[in-house]
């Protein structure tokens, strides 16, 4: 609410953001992209564990 206690929302409140057609991807492509990202995260995890082990040895 604003200073004037106007209870009606703005024009933007009733609309949802739209995705342009050229930015939309197919669900199958989305699954593939997510799988690649998860695989990348899994490959980063052992590196982090090695770095943490090296830091513990130094202390």
N, C-alpha and C positions, 0 to 999 in steps of 0.2 A: 504494500500500500504506500502511496505517496503522501505528500503533505495534504492534498485535498481529499483524502479518503475515497478516491475513485476506485471502485471495486471491479470495474471491467478490465480485462486483460488487454494487452496490446495485440496488434495484428499477428505478431510472430508467435504468440502463445498457443494459437490454435493450429499452427501448421508444423509439419515435421520436416526436417532437413531432407533434401532430395539429393540422390547421387546421380551425377551425369552418366549417360549411357556408356561413354568411352572409359569410365572408371569401374564399371561393374565387371565382376568376374563370375564364371560359372561355379556352381557348388563343387563339382569334381576338382576344378583347379584350386579352389580354396582348401579342400582337404589335402591336396598335394603340397600346397604351400605351407600349411600348418605342419605337415609331417616333416618337411625339410627343416623348418625352424626348430621343431622338437629334437630332431637328430643333431642339429648344430648345438643346441643347449646341452644335450647328453655328451657330446664330444668335448665341450668346455669344462664339464664337471671334473673329470680326472685331472686336468691341468690345475684347477683351483685346489684340489686336494693335495697335489704335489707341492704347490706353492705354500700351503698352510703347513705341511710337514717340514719343509725346509725352514720356515720361520720358527717353528718349535725347536728344531735342532740348534738354531743359532742362540736361543735364549738359554 
